[in-house]
């Protein structure tokens, strides 16, 4: 773990305007957990009031995330239906909910690798389905990979090799503010950027241009696929100019040393984003017959990519998989993966989940709107989620909940606990180190305690059934 350096501001210094200044310590080369780029060159400044800042880093997403942490996190307590309780009481209530549920859903899944491992074990103990709050984007990319395969590239390869960047249908810096900085750092490579089916990203440099910004991405990829396979643009042109523009782009790709395509599944039109991703990978495969090209897929925030990777290596299936209990009925498969059936919103709207365990340890994502008022909910979330959850329970503008709602505040990996996350390109596992030391339990520790509570509950139930009348 990176040890804080001595205070860089004197705690006894005074200001005529504000009085004594708080002392500040800094953790150097800290890794930001709030974006899947996992930038690891940050100086995280910790004040006496347990607030955090990164003044030397120009990242709006990081600044907004750090603003949610302060000294009140130290006194954030677990609650049941908005009333504070002890951690043990919250665990007892949460385990009772899972014991009674026949079809529990683990949603959100905003955690790190250790949290994902523990959640999988808990899911195996109660027959739960696992899905992410970013499940639609994850499933789109996974379906394309399953159906057609893919040519992936990495941040390092883009930085060191790519002299042409083709950004398709997205604005990379909107969700990944330091994207262009990350692919340019430490290299003098001159890189052109072409934005296709989208406007220019304001954060991109001057060597960029946009084309076909208002065209349908489905139409563009249909023309592009044909041209990549050798069709002449004049035989395809229908007066829209799409084929001619794409033929010009293909000439530039042929002249490039290495072309990196950048996509963001969450930015593509649903519900058929997987078809667009599949078509783009097919084009990249055609290019690789004579040139070099790869696809960099952006996304996977809130630990979504890490949880997906972890569940895949533990079960053989990605997220949107149901894990059956060891005492499952005969004929029930131990695992069942279905990216459509096990979508969180569909399960909740169809009342096919009778309990929800919602995990949001990075950002305070609220409970899904499709959650019914009479479906019990367990929330493992950041302290910032506590007030929002209490308001949702008591607000006269929402349907009153008549089922138990258990909230347990948990540590954010990289803020209050160590951890590990997969980087956006799924090629590197990056260690996280706590920037401060507020005593909050990790998702992994809470999930492990729930596993123990369920085991104890099952043992007690079995003892009762064996007891003579």
Residue pairs with C-beta under 8 A, 6 or more apart in sequence:
1 418
1 433
1 434
2 27
2 28
2 29
2 30
2 433
4 25
4 26
4 27
4 46
5 25
5 26
5 27
5 28
6 25
7 23
7 24
7 25
8 24
8 25
8 26
8 45
9 21
9 22
9 23
9 24
10 21
10 23
11 20
11 21
11 22
11 23
11 48
12 20
13 20
13 21
14 20
14 21
15 21
22 47
22 48
22 49
23 47
23 48
24 45
24 46
24 47
25 45
25 46
26 43
26 44
26 45
26 46
27 43
27 44
27 46
27 433
27 435
28 43
29 40
29 41
29 42
30 40
30 42
30 43
30 44
30 54
30 414
30 433
30 435
31 38
31 39
31 40
31 42
31 414
31 430
31 431
31 432
31 433
32 38
32 39
32 40
32 42
32 54
32 57
32 59
32 62
32 414
33 112
33 303
33 362
33 412
33 413
33 414
33 415
33 419
33 421
33 432
34 61
34 62
34 65
34 301
34 362
34 363
35 59
35 61
35 62
35 175
35 176
35 177
35 178
35 301
36 176
36 298
36 299
36 300
36 301
36 305
36 421
36 422
36 423
36 424
37 155
37 176
37 178
37 179
37 182
37 423
37 424
38 421
38 423
38 424
38 430
39 57
39 59
39 62
39 178
39 182
40 430
42 54
42 56
42 57
42 62
43 54
43 55
43 56
43 57
44 52
44 53
44 54
44 66
44 435
45 52
45 53
45 54
45 55
46 52
46 435
46 436
47 53
49 70
49 71
50 69
50 70
50 71
50 73
50 74
50 436
50 438
51 66
51 69
51 70
51 71
52 66
52 69
52 415
52 435
52 436
53 63
53 66
54 62
54 63
54 66
58 177
58 178
59 177
59 178
60 177
61 175
61 177
62 177
65 362
65 363
68 364
68 382
68 384
69 383
69 384
69 412
69 415
69 436
72 383
73 383
73 409
73 416
73 438
73 440
74 438
74 439
76 383
76 386
76 409
76 440
77 84
77 85
77 409
78 84
78 85
78 86
78 87
78 89
78 90
78 406
78 407
78 408
78 409
79 85
79 90
79 386
79 389
79 390
79 406
79 407
80 89
80 90
80 93
80 404
80 405
80 406
80 407
81 393
81 401
81 404
81 405
82 389
82 390
82 393
82 394
82 405
85 93
87 408
87 441
90 406
90 407
90 408
91 408
91 446
91 449
91 450
91 453
92 453
93 404
93 406
94 357
94 378
94 406
94 408
94 450
94 453
95 450
95 453
95 454
95 457
96 457
97 355
97 376
97 378
97 404
97 406
98 104
98 122
98 126
98 128
98 355
98 357
98 378
98 450
98 454
99 126
99 454
99 457
99 458
100 355
101 126
101 354
101 355
101 376
102 127
102 354
103 127
103 129
103 352
103 353
103 354
103 355
104 123
104 126
104 127
104 128
104 129
104 353
104 354
104 355
104 356
104 357
105 128
105 129
105 131
105 344
105 347
105 348
105 353
105 355
105 356
105 357
106 119
106 122
106 123
106 128
106 129
106 130
106 131
106 357
106 359
107 131
107 132
107 133
107 344
107 356
107 357
107 358
107 359
107 368
108 132
108 133
108 302
108 358
108 359
108 360
108 365
109 116
109 119
109 130
109 131
109 132
109 133
109 302
109 303
109 304
109 307
109 319
109 359
110 132
110 133
110 302
110 303
110 304
110 359
110 360
110 361
110 362
110 363
110 365
111 119
111 303
111 306
111 307
111 359
111 361
111 380
111 413
111 443
111 444
112 303
112 306
112 361
112 413
112 419
112 420
112 421
112 432
112 443
112 444
113 306
113 307
113 309
113 310
113 419
113 420
113 421
113 422
113 429
114 419
114 420
114 442
114 443
114 444
115 303
115 307
115 359
115 361
115 413
115 419
115 442
115 443
115 444
115 447
116 303
116 306
116 307
116 310
116 311
117 310
117 314
117 444
118 443
118 444
118 445
118 447
118 448
118 451
119 130
119 307
119 359
119 443
119 447
120 130
120 310
120 311
120 314
120 315
120 323
121 447
121 448
121 451
122 128
122 357
122 447
122 450
122 451
122 454
123 129
123 130
123 323
124 323
124 325
124 326
125 325
125 451
125 454
125 455
126 325
126 454
127 322
127 323
127 324
127 325
127 328
128 322
128 323
128 357
129 320
129 321
129 322
129 323
129 342
129 347
129 353
130 307
130 311
130 319
130 320
130 321
130 322
130 323
131 319
131 320
131 342
131 343
131 344
131 347
132 138
132 302
132 304
132 307
132 308
132 319
133 302
133 304
133 344
133 360
133 365
134 266
134 299
134 300
134 301
134 302
134 304
135 304
135 319
135 320
135 339
135 343
135 344
136 265
136 266
136 270
136 271
136 273
136 343
137 264
137 265
137 266
137 273
137 299
137 304
138 265
138 299
138 300
138 304
138 305
138 308
138 318
138 319
139 274
139 318
139 319
139 320
139 339
139 343
140 265
140 268
140 270
140 273
140 274
140 277
141 265
141 274
141 277
141 297
141 299
142 308
142 318
142 339
143 274
143 277
143 278
143 339
144 150
144 274
144 275
144 277
144 278
144 281
147 274
147 278
148 278
148 281
148 282
149 281
149 285
150 281
150 295
151 281
151 284
151 285
151 288
151 293
151 294
151 295
152 294
152 295
152 296
152 297
152 425
152 426
153 162
153 260
153 294
153 295
153 296
153 425
154 296
154 425
154 427
154 428
155 182
155 183
155 296
155 423
155 424
155 425
155 427
156 427
157 258
157 260
157 294
158 165
158 183
158 260
158 296
159 182
159 183
159 184
159 185
159 186
159 187
159 189
160 187
160 189
161 189
161 257
161 258
161 260
161 292
162 183
162 189
162 191
162 257
162 258
162 259
162 260
163 189
163 190
163 191
163 192
163 256
163 257
163 258
164 191
164 192
164 193
164 194
164 252
164 253
164 256
164 258
164 259
164 260
165 183
165 191
165 192
165 193
165 194
165 259
165 260
165 262
166 193
166 194
166 196
166 249
166 253
166 259
166 260
166 261
166 262
167 193
167 194
167 195
167 196
167 198
167 201
167 261
167 262
168 196
168 197
168 198
168 217
168 261
168 262
168 263
168 280
169 196
169 197
169 198
169 217
169 263
169 264
169 267
169 268
169 276
170 198
170 262
170 263
170 264
170 267
170 268
170 298
171 198
171 199
171 201
171 267
172 179
172 180
172 201
172 203
172 262
172 264
172 298
173 179
173 180
173 201
173 202
173 203
173 204
174 201
175 264
175 266
175 298
175 299
175 301
176 298
176 424
177 203
179 203
179 298
180 201
180 203
180 204
180 205
183 191
184 191
190 207
191 207
192 207
192 208
192 252
193 204
193 205
193 207
193 208
193 209
194 208
194 209
194 210
194 211
194 249
194 252
195 201
195 204
195 208
195 209
195 210
195 211
195 213
196 210
196 211
196 212
196 220
196 249
197 212
197 213
197 215
197 216
197 217
197 220
198 210
198 213
199 210
199 213
200 208
200 209
200 210
201 208
211 245
211 249
212 220
212 242
212 245
212 246
215 240
215 242
217 268
217 269
217 276
218 275
218 276
219 240
219 242
220 242
220 246
221 276
221 279
221 280
221 283
222 279
223 236
223 242
223 243
223 246
224 246
224 250
224 279
224 283
225 279
225 282
225 283
225 286
226 236
226 243
227 233
227 236
227 243
227 246
227 247
227 250
228 250
228 282
228 283
228 286
228 287
229 286
233 243
233 244
233 246
233 247
234 243
236 243
237 243
237 244
253 259
253 287
253 291
253 293
254 290
254 291
256 291
257 292
258 292
258 293
258 294
259 287
259 291
259 292
259 293
259 294
260 293
260 294
260 295
260 296
261 280
261 284
261 293
261 294
261 295
261 296
262 295
262 296
262 298
263 277
263 280
263 295
263 296
263 297
263 298
264 297
264 298
264 299
265 273
265 277
265 297
265 299
266 299
268 276
268 277
269 276
277 297
280 295
281 295
284 293
284 294
284 295
287 293
296 424
296 425
297 424
297 425
298 424
299 305
299 424
300 306
300 308
300 422
300 424
300 426
301 362
302 360
302 362
302 363
302 365
303 361
303 362
303 413
303 421
305 421
305 422
305 424
305 426
306 420
306 421
306 422
307 319
308 318
308 319
309 422
309 426
311 317
311 318
311 319
311 321
312 318
315 321
315 323
315 335
316 335
317 335
317 337
318 337
320 337
320 338
320 339
320 341
320 342
320 343
321 335
321 336
321 337
321 342
322 335
322 336
322 337
322 342
323 334
323 335
324 332
324 333
324 334
324 335
324 336
328 334
336 342
340 346
341 347
344 368
344 370
345 368
345 370
346 352
347 353
348 356
348 368
348 370
348 371
348 372
348 375
349 370
351 372
351 375
353 375
354 375
354 376
355 375
355 376
355 377
355 378
356 367
356 368
356 371
356 375
356 376
356 377
356 378
357 377
357 378
357 380
358 367
358 368
358 377
358 378
358 379
358 380
358 381
359 380
359 381
359 443
360 379
360 380
360 381
360 382
360 385
361 380
361 381
361 382
361 410
361 411
361 412
361 413
361 442
361 443
362 382
362 412
362 413
363 382
364 381
364 382
364 384
364 385
364 388
365 381
365 385
366 385
366 388
366 389
366 392
367 377
367 379
367 389
367 392
371 377
373 399
373 400
373 401
373 402
373 403
374 401
374 402
374 403
375 403
376 403
376 404
376 405
376 406
377 401
377 403
377 404
377 405
377 406
378 406
378 408
379 385
379 389
379 405
379 406
379 407
379 408
380 408
380 410
380 443
380 446
380 447
381 389
381 407
381 408
381 409
381 410
382 409
382 410
382 412
383 409
383 440
385 407
385 409
386 407
386 409
389 405
389 407
392 398
393 400
393 401
393 405
408 441
408 446
409 440
410 440
410 441
410 442
410 443
410 446
411 417
411 434
411 438
411 440
411 441
411 442
411 443
413 419
413 420
413 421
413 432
413 442
414 432
414 433
414 434
414 435
415 434
415 435
415 436
415 438
416 434
416 436
416 437
416 438
416 439
416 440
417 432
417 434
417 440
417 442
418 431
418 432
418 433
418 434
419 431
419 432
419 442
420 429
420 430
420 431
420 432
421 429
421 430
421 432
422 428
422 429
422 430
423 429
423 430
